[in-house]
Amino acid sequence: MMWRMPFAPVYPTAEIRTLEATAQATMPQPSLMERAGRAAAEHARRIIGERGRSVLIVAGPGNNGGDAFEAAVHLKNWFYRVEATFTGDPDRLPADAARAYEKWKQAGGAALASFPVDSAARRYDLIVDGLFGIGLARPLEGAYAECIERINRSDVPVLALDIPSGINADTGAVMGVAVRAAHTITFLALKPGLLTLDGPDHCGALSMDPIGVQAEALQPPRGRLLSADILAQTLSPRPRNFHKGHAGNVAVLGGAPGMVGAALLAGRAALKCGAGRVYLGLLDEQAPRVDVLQPELMVRRASDLPLDDCVIAAGPGMGQSAAAKALLERALDAPAAAVLDADALNLVAAHAELAAALRDRKQAVLLTPHPAEAARLLGVQTGEVQADRIAAARAMAERYRALVALKGNGTVVATPRGDWWINPTGHPGMASAGMGDALTGLVGSFLAQGAQPTLALLAGVWLHGAAADSVADAQGGPLGTSASDVIEHARQLLNRARVR
């Protein structure tokens, strides 16, 4: 199956540095800093509107500060009331930033020695954060940390340049303290830290300006940002001459005592997103043999479940009993694609023979861990996973020879080849029981309908979050979003996105 990936490229810092050097060498005038400063000034003008408004430029000791001074010159020339703070040493500025600083002085601008006290800061209409960009490598402290705390206390809208100061550009982690911006304009290309972990909470409205550089032509990316385009690529339109056998079978394995609902949610998600037949293999011997709300689901004892002709969705409510382990062993030996979540992942992490069976599978296997499950799979602490989510997802994909979706704010999908994507959909209301089970069913459904495995995982992740966003829009906010709501909205979005 041929498929295209029209998604925006995402580059970590090392690749951005290479990209900057190549771009500057091939198109030296105007400099990248001059272009970034102009783009920043234009964005600021769009935010605050008419001339005469008051802008405070906060410039740091590196190239991000140079971008800020370039922007300050344009805004001053456009008759905005502009002031700047700069606590660095002008003699130690990089060459381009030093030239930008001189332009600011020649334009009649002065540099305040420190950020204004709280009462004075509130008189500005906009603060431009140019303290630290993508090169920040250690936590902020002292005067710089105090400056950021004052920015955040000011209640003035903040436009961050390239990335909010204090956010790690590669991981999204807060480096001690970070600016909470209302707007962020990033240059050349997107950076991972804008899109995952804490980055989205600090960026506000995110815009990207390529400043005249065609990044992909200069350096093909390994990372990309998912978009709605994924749905149209994942499943082929159905002809009218179609029957349920063409839509495939999903076998959900799980439902131990006290956790039958998890398997039911996964099964309902698979059925409502297009699978032809969905079997539930329940470990709870006392569980009802029919889902009264969704009687189309074919409920069986786990030991009686047919696996040879089904996509396997293992883990929802599975538990970690000996019976669950035996069921997972059988599933990993079956000649079908498999999605593993929840306790299926915990069993793999706890038993070396299961991990070996997973790695040795000839059929596709897709893993959907949350950070704690990922930590168990990697043998590390959860904090280490969250410290670099992209690295963790890629490490799992390589170790288990599997496609991986590391769930969380900015879910990261990775392949064993090292390619990765970040998903922008979803919201905090998804932090509720059953959400992972719904995702397992969605992905299993796409696999059953013939989707290429990478596309099935990408589409499932994107649709899962987009459906939750749709629920929040419909109910006036994210709180109280349930997995059942997400399943219903996923079906609606999927039908709108493809020819029925």
C-alpha positions as CSV (number, residue, x, y, z in Angstrom):
1,M,0.0,0.0,0.0
2,M,1.5,3.3,-1.1
3,W,1.0,6.2,1.4
4,R,2.1,9.7,1.8
5,M,2.8,11.7,5.0
6,P,2.0,15.4,4.4
7,F,2.5,16.2,8.1
8,A,4.6,19.1,9.4
9,P,8.2,18.1,10.1
10,V,9.5,18.3,13.7
11,Y,13.2,18.7,14.4
12,P,15.1,18.3,17.6
13,T,17.7,20.9,18.5
14,A,20.7,19.1,17.0
15,E,18.9,18.9,13.6
16,I,17.7,22.5,13.9
17,R,21.3,23.6,14.3
18,T,22.4,21.7,11.2
19,L,19.4,23.1,9.3
20,E,20.3,26.7,10.4
21,A,23.9,26.3,9.2
22,T,22.8,24.9,5.9
23,A,20.2,27.6,5.4
24,Q,22.5,30.4,6.3
25,A,25.2,29.1,4.0
26,T,22.9,28.8,1.0
27,M,20.8,32.0,1.5
28,P,23.0,34.4,3.6
29,Q,21.0,37.6,3.1
30,P,19.0,38.6,5.0
31,S,20.3,36.6,8.0
32,L,18.1,34.1,9.7
33,M,18.0,36.3,12.7
34,E,16.8,39.3,10.7
35,R,14.1,37.2,9.2
36,A,13.0,35.8,12.5
37,G,12.9,39.3,14.0
38,R,10.8,40.6,11.2
39,A,8.4,37.6,11.5
40,A,8.2,38.1,15.3
41,A,7.4,41.8,14.9
42,E,4.7,41.1,12.4
43,H,3.2,38.5,14.7
44,A,3.2,40.9,17.6
45,R,1.5,43.5,15.4
46,R,-1.3,41.0,14.6
47,I,-1.8,40.3,18.3
48,I,-1.9,43.9,19.7
49,G,-3.4,45.7,16.7
50,E,-3.1,49.5,16.3
51,R,0.0,51.6,16.6
52,G,0.8,53.3,19.9
53,R,0.4,50.2,22.0
54,S,3.1,49.5,24.6
55,V,5.5,46.5,24.2
56,L,8.2,45.3,26.5
57,I,11.0,43.3,24.9
58,V,12.8,40.8,27.2
59,A,16.1,40.0,25.6
60,G,18.5,37.3,26.7
61,P,22.2,36.8,26.3
62,G,22.1,34.6,23.2
63,N,20.6,34.4,19.7
64,N,17.1,34.4,21.1
65,G,17.8,37.9,22.5
66,G,19.1,38.9,19.0
67,D,15.7,37.9,17.5
68,A,14.0,40.0,20.2
69,F,16.1,43.1,19.4
70,E,15.4,42.7,15.7
71,A,11.7,42.6,16.5
72,A,12.1,45.6,18.8
73,V,13.6,47.7,16.0
74,H,10.7,46.9,13.6
75,L,8.0,47.6,16.2
76,K,9.6,50.9,17.1
77,N,9.8,51.9,13.5
78,W,6.1,51.1,13.2
79,F,5.3,53.6,16.0
80,Y,4.7,51.2,18.9
81,R,6.0,52.3,22.3
82,V,8.8,49.8,22.8
83,E,11.1,49.3,25.8
84,A,13.6,46.5,26.3
85,T,15.3,44.7,29.2
86,F,18.7,43.2,28.8
87,T,20.8,41.9,31.6
88,G,23.6,40.2,29.6
89,D,27.0,41.5,28.6
90,P,26.8,43.1,25.1
91,D,30.5,42.2,24.5
92,R,29.7,38.5,24.9
93,L,26.7,38.4,22.5
94,P,27.0,36.1,19.4
95,A,27.9,38.1,16.3
96,D,24.4,38.3,14.8
97,A,22.8,39.1,18.2
98,A,25.5,41.9,18.8
99,R,24.5,43.5,15.4
100,A,20.8,43.3,16.4
101,Y,21.6,45.0,19.7
102,E,23.5,47.8,17.9
103,K,20.6,48.3,15.6
104,W,18.4,48.7,18.6
105,K,20.7,51.3,20.1
106,Q,21.0,53.2,16.8
107,A,17.2,53.3,16.6
108,G,17.2,55.2,19.8
109,G,16.3,52.3,22.0
110,A,17.7,51.8,25.5
111,A,17.9,48.6,27.6
112,L,16.6,48.5,31.1
113,A,18.9,46.7,33.5
114,S,16.1,44.5,35.0
115,F,12.5,43.5,34.5
116,P,10.1,46.1,35.9
117,V,8.5,45.5,39.2
118,D,5.1,44.0,39.2
119,S,3.0,47.2,39.2
120,A,5.1,48.7,36.4
121,A,5.0,45.6,34.2
122,R,1.2,45.6,34.1
123,R,1.2,48.8,32.0
124,Y,2.4,47.0,28.9
125,D,0.0,45.6,26.3
126,L,2.4,42.8,25.3
127,I,5.6,41.2,26.6
128,V,7.9,39.6,24.0
129,D,9.9,36.7,25.6
130,G,13.3,36.5,24.0
131,L,15.3,35.3,27.0
132,F,16.3,31.8,26.0
133,G,15.6,29.7,22.9
134,I,16.2,26.2,21.9
135,G,19.8,26.0,23.3
136,L,18.8,26.1,27.0
137,A,20.5,23.0,28.6
138,R,20.3,23.6,32.4
139,P,17.6,24.7,34.9
140,L,17.2,28.4,35.3
141,E,17.9,30.0,38.6
142,G,18.8,33.4,40.1
143,A,18.0,36.6,38.3
144,Y,16.7,34.8,35.2
145,A,14.3,32.6,37.2
146,E,13.1,35.7,39.0
147,C,12.6,37.5,35.7
148,I,10.4,34.6,34.4
149,E,8.4,34.6,37.6
150,R,7.7,38.3,37.2
151,I,6.7,37.8,33.6
152,N,4.2,35.1,34.7
153,R,2.9,37.4,37.5
154,S,2.3,40.4,35.2
155,D,-1.0,39.2,33.7
156,V,0.2,40.7,30.4
157,P,-0.1,38.6,27.3
158,V,3.3,37.1,26.3
159,L,4.6,36.3,22.9
160,A,7.4,33.8,23.1
161,L,10.0,33.7,20.4
162,D,10.9,30.2,19.1
163,I,10.0,28.5,22.4
164,P,8.9,29.8,25.9
165,S,12.0,30.5,27.9
166,G,12.6,27.6,30.3
167,I,11.1,24.9,28.2
168,N,13.5,22.2,26.9
169,A,13.1,22.3,23.2
170,D,13.7,18.5,22.8
171,T,11.6,17.1,25.6
172,G,9.0,19.8,26.7
173,A,10.3,19.6,30.3
174,V,10.3,22.8,32.4
175,M,13.9,23.7,33.2
176,G,13.3,24.9,36.8
177,V,10.8,27.6,35.8
178,A,9.3,28.5,32.4
179,V,7.4,31.4,30.8
180,R,3.6,30.8,30.3
181,A,3.0,32.4,27.0
182,A,-0.3,33.4,25.4
183,H,1.3,33.0,22.0
184,T,4.5,31.4,20.6
185,I,6.0,31.9,17.2
186,T,8.6,29.3,16.3
187,F,11.0,29.7,13.4
188,L,12.2,27.3,10.6
189,A,10.3,24.3,11.8
190,L,8.5,22.8,14.8
191,K,10.5,21.5,17.8
192,P,9.4,18.5,19.9
193,G,9.3,20.5,23.2
194,L,6.5,22.7,21.8
195,L,4.3,19.6,21.3
196,T,4.7,17.2,24.2
197,L,4.9,17.0,28.0
198,D,4.7,20.5,29.5
199,G,5.4,22.4,26.3
200,P,1.8,22.7,25.1
201,D,0.7,24.2,28.5
202,H,3.3,26.9,28.2
203,C,3.1,27.8,24.4
204,G,-0.5,29.2,24.2
205,A,-1.5,29.6,20.6
206,L,1.4,28.1,18.5
207,S,2.4,29.4,15.1
208,M,5.3,28.4,12.9
209,D,7.0,30.7,10.4
210,P,9.6,29.0,8.1
211,I,11.2,32.4,7.5
212,G,11.7,31.5,3.8
213,V,13.5,28.2,4.4
214,Q,12.2,24.9,2.9
215,A,13.4,22.7,5.8
216,E,12.4,19.4,4.3
217,A,14.4,20.1,1.1
218,L,17.5,20.8,3.1
219,Q,17.1,18.0,5.7
220,P,14.6,15.2,5.6
221,P,13.0,14.8,9.1
222,R,12.6,11.7,11.2
223,G,9.8,13.3,13.2
224,R,6.4,14.8,12.2
225,L,3.3,16.2,13.7
226,L,0.1,14.2,13.1
227,S,-2.9,15.9,11.4
228,A,-6.4,15.0,10.3
229,D,-5.1,13.9,7.0
230,I,-4.2,10.6,8.5
231,L,-7.8,9.4,8.5
232,A,-8.3,9.6,4.8
233,Q,-5.1,7.6,4.2
234,T,-5.9,4.8,6.6
235,L,-8.9,3.0,5.2
236,S,-10.1,2.6,1.6
237,P,-13.6,3.6,0.7
238,R,-16.0,0.7,0.9
239,P,-17.7,-0.4,-2.3
240,R,-21.4,-1.0,-2.1
241,N,-20.8,-4.7,-2.8
242,F,-19.3,-5.3,0.7
243,H,-19.9,-7.7,3.5
244,K,-18.8,-8.1,7.1
245,G,-16.0,-10.6,6.1
246,H,-14.3,-7.8,4.2
247,A,-14.2,-5.7,7.4
248,G,-12.3,-8.2,9.4
249,N,-12.5,-9.7,12.9
250,V,-11.2,-8.4,16.2
251,A,-10.6,-10.6,19.2
252,V,-10.5,-8.7,22.5
253,L,-8.7,-10.6,25.3
254,G,-9.2,-9.5,28.9
255,G,-12.0,-9.0,31.3
256,A,-10.7,-10.6,34.5
257,P,-13.0,-10.5,37.5
258,G,-13.9,-6.9,38.4
259,M,-12.6,-5.6,35.1
260,V,-15.0,-6.9,32.5
261,G,-16.0,-3.3,31.6
262,A,-12.5,-2.7,30.1
263,A,-13.0,-5.5,27.6
264,L,-16.5,-4.3,26.8
265,L,-15.2,-0.8,26.0
266,A,-12.5,-2.1,23.7
267,G,-15.0,-4.3,21.9
268,R,-17.5,-1.6,21.5
269,A,-14.8,0.8,20.1
270,A,-13.8,-1.9,17.6
271,L,-17.3,-2.6,16.5
272,K,-18.4,1.1,16.2
273,C,-15.3,2.0,14.2
274,G,-16.0,-0.5,11.5
275,A,-14.8,-4.0,12.4
276,G,-17.0,-6.7,10.8
277,R,-17.1,-9.0,13.8
278,V,-15.8,-8.5,17.3
279,Y,-15.2,-11.4,19.8
280,L,-14.7,-10.8,23.5
281,G,-12.7,-13.5,25.3
282,L,-13.3,-12.9,29.0
283,L,-11.2,-14.3,31.8
284,D,-14.1,-13.9,34.4
285,E,-15.9,-17.2,34.3
286,Q,-18.9,-15.6,36.0
287,A,-19.3,-12.7,33.5
288,P,-22.5,-12.5,31.4
289,R,-22.3,-14.0,28.0
290,V,-23.9,-11.1,26.3
291,D,-23.4,-7.3,26.4
292,V,-26.9,-6.1,26.8
293,L,-26.0,-2.6,25.5
294,Q,-24.1,-4.0,22.5
295,P,-25.5,-7.5,21.8
296,E,-23.6,-7.6,18.5
297,L,-20.4,-8.4,20.4
298,M,-19.8,-12.2,20.6
299,V,-18.8,-13.0,24.1
300,R,-16.9,-16.2,24.9
301,R,-14.7,-17.7,27.5
302,A,-11.2,-16.6,26.9
303,S,-10.1,-20.2,26.4
304,D,-12.7,-20.6,23.6
305,L,-11.8,-17.5,21.6
306,P,-10.8,-18.0,17.9
307,L,-7.5,-16.3,17.3
308,D,-6.2,-17.5,14.0
309,D,-8.4,-15.3,11.9
310,C,-8.6,-12.2,14.1
311,V,-6.7,-9.1,14.9
312,I,-5.8,-9.5,18.6
313,A,-6.5,-6.7,21.1
314,A,-5.0,-8.0,24.4
315,G,-4.8,-6.3,27.8
316,P,-8.1,-4.5,28.6
317,G,-8.9,-5.7,32.1
318,M,-6.7,-8.7,31.7
319,G,-5.0,-8.8,35.1
320,Q,-1.7,-10.6,35.7
321,S,-2.9,-14.0,36.8
322,A,-1.5,-17.3,35.6
323,A,-4.5,-17.6,33.4
324,A,-3.9,-14.2,31.9
325,K,-0.2,-15.1,31.2
326,A,-1.2,-18.3,29.5
327,L,-3.8,-16.4,27.4
328,L,-1.2,-13.8,26.3
329,E,1.3,-16.6,25.4
330,R,-1.3,-18.1,23.1
331,A,-2.1,-14.7,21.6
332,L,1.6,-14.0,20.9
333,D,1.9,-17.3,19.1
334,A,-1.2,-16.6,16.9
335,P,-0.6,-15.7,13.2
336,A,-2.3,-12.3,13.4
337,A,-1.5,-8.7,14.1
338,A,-1.8,-7.7,17.7
339,V,-2.4,-4.6,19.8
340,L,-1.1,-4.9,23.4
341,D,-2.2,-2.5,26.2
342,A,-2.5,-2.4,30.0
343,D,-1.8,-5.7,31.7
344,A,-0.6,-7.3,28.5
345,L,2.2,-4.8,28.7
346,N,2.8,-5.4,32.4
347,L,3.0,-9.2,31.8
348,V,5.5,-8.7,29.0
349,A,7.6,-6.5,31.3
350,A,7.4,-9.1,34.1
351,H,8.2,-12.2,32.1
352,A,11.3,-12.5,29.9
353,E,9.8,-15.4,27.9
354,L,6.8,-13.2,26.9
355,A,9.2,-10.3,25.9
356,A,11.2,-12.8,23.8
357,A,8.0,-14.1,22.1
358,L,6.9,-10.5,21.4
359,R,10.3,-9.7,19.8
360,D,10.3,-12.8,17.7
361,R,6.8,-12.3,16.2
362,K,6.6,-12.3,12.5
363,Q,3.2,-10.5,12.5
364,A,2.9,-6.8,13.4
365,V,2.6,-5.9,17.1
366,L,1.5,-2.5,18.4
367,L,2.1,-1.3,21.9
368,T,0.1,1.5,23.6
369,P,1.7,2.1,27.0
370,H,1.2,5.0,29.4
371,P,4.4,6.3,31.0
372,A,4.3,3.9,34.0
373,E,3.8,0.9,31.7
374,A,6.6,2.2,29.5
375,A,8.9,2.5,32.4
376,R,8.3,-1.2,33.3
377,L,8.9,-2.2,29.7
378,L,12.2,-0.3,29.7
379,G,13.2,-1.3,33.2
380,V,13.5,2.4,34.3
381,Q,11.6,4.9,36.5
382,T,8.6,6.7,35.1
383,G,10.4,10.0,35.5
384,E,13.1,8.8,33.1
385,V,10.4,8.1,30.5
386,Q,8.9,11.5,30.9
387,A,12.3,13.2,30.9
388,D,12.6,12.3,27.2
389,R,9.4,10.9,25.8
390,I,10.6,10.6,22.2
391,A,13.7,8.7,23.2
392,A,11.7,6.4,25.4
393,A,9.2,5.6,22.6
394,R,12.0,4.9,20.1
395,A,13.8,2.8,22.7
396,M,10.7,0.6,23.2
397,A,10.1,0.3,19.5
398,E,13.7,-0.9,19.0
399,R,13.8,-3.2,22.0
400,Y,10.5,-5.0,21.2
401,R,10.6,-4.7,17.4
402,A,7.2,-3.1,17.7
403,L,5.2,0.0,16.8
404,V,4.8,2.1,20.0
405,A,2.4,4.8,21.1
406,L,3.6,6.4,24.3
407,K,0.5,8.0,25.6
408,G,0.3,11.3,27.4
409,N,0.3,15.0,26.5
410,G,1.5,14.9,23.0
411,T,1.4,11.1,22.5
412,V,4.5,9.9,20.7
413,V,4.3,7.2,18.1
414,A,7.6,5.5,17.1
415,T,8.7,2.7,14.8
416,P,11.6,0.3,15.1
417,R,13.3,2.2,12.2
418,G,13.5,5.3,14.4
419,D,10.8,7.4,12.7
420,W,8.4,9.2,15.1
421,W,5.3,11.3,15.2
422,I,3.7,13.6,17.9
423,N,-0.1,13.7,18.2
424,P,-1.7,17.2,18.9
425,T,-5.2,16.0,19.7
426,G,-6.8,15.4,23.1
427,H,-7.2,17.1,26.4
428,P,-6.8,16.5,30.2
429,G,-10.4,15.3,30.5
430,M,-9.1,12.0,28.9
431,A,-7.5,11.2,32.3
432,S,-10.3,8.9,33.2
433,A,-10.9,5.1,33.3
434,G,-11.4,3.2,30.1
435,M,-9.7,5.7,27.7
436,G,-6.9,3.3,26.9
437,D,-9.3,0.5,26.3
438,A,-11.2,2.6,23.8
439,L,-7.9,3.3,22.0
440,T,-7.0,-0.4,21.9
441,G,-10.4,-1.1,20.2
442,L,-10.0,1.7,17.7
443,V,-6.5,0.6,16.6
444,G,-7.6,-3.1,16.4
445,S,-10.6,-2.1,14.3
446,F,-8.4,-0.3,11.8
447,L,-6.0,-3.3,11.6
448,A,-9.0,-5.6,11.0
449,Q,-10.2,-3.5,8.1
450,G,-6.9,-3.8,6.4
451,A,-5.0,-0.7,7.4
452,Q,-1.2,-0.8,7.2
453,P,-0.1,-1.2,10.8
454,T,1.8,2.1,11.2
455,L,-1.2,3.9,9.7
456,A,-3.6,2.0,12.0
457,L,-1.7,3.2,15.1
458,L,-1.3,6.8,13.9
459,A,-5.0,7.0,12.9
460,G,-6.2,5.4,16.1
461,V,-4.1,7.8,18.2
462,W,-5.2,10.9,16.3
463,L,-8.9,9.9,16.2
464,H,-8.9,9.0,19.9
465,G,-7.8,12.5,20.8
466,A,-9.9,14.3,18.2
467,A,-13.0,12.4,19.4
468,A,-12.3,13.6,22.9
469,D,-11.9,17.1,21.7
470,S,-15.3,16.8,19.9
471,V,-16.9,15.6,23.2
472,A,-15.5,18.6,25.0
473,D,-16.9,20.9,22.4
474,A,-20.3,19.3,22.6
475,Q,-20.5,19.3,26.4
476,G,-18.9,22.7,27.0
477,G,-15.6,21.6,28.4
478,P,-13.3,18.6,29.0
479,L,-14.4,17.5,32.5
480,G,-16.5,14.4,32.6
481,T,-15.4,13.1,29.2
482,S,-16.0,9.3,29.3
483,A,-14.5,6.6,27.2
484,S,-18.1,5.7,26.0
485,D,-18.5,9.3,24.8
486,V,-15.2,9.2,22.9
487,I,-16.2,6.0,21.1
488,E,-19.5,7.6,19.9
489,H,-17.7,10.7,18.6
490,A,-14.9,8.7,17.1
491,R,-17.5,6.9,14.9
492,Q,-19.0,10.2,13.8
493,L,-15.6,11.8,12.9
494,L,-14.5,8.7,11.1
495,N,-17.7,8.7,9.0
496,R,-17.2,12.3,8.1
497,A,-13.6,11.8,7.1
498,R,-14.0,9.0,4.6
499,V,-16.4,7.9,1.8
500,R,-19.0,5.7,3.4
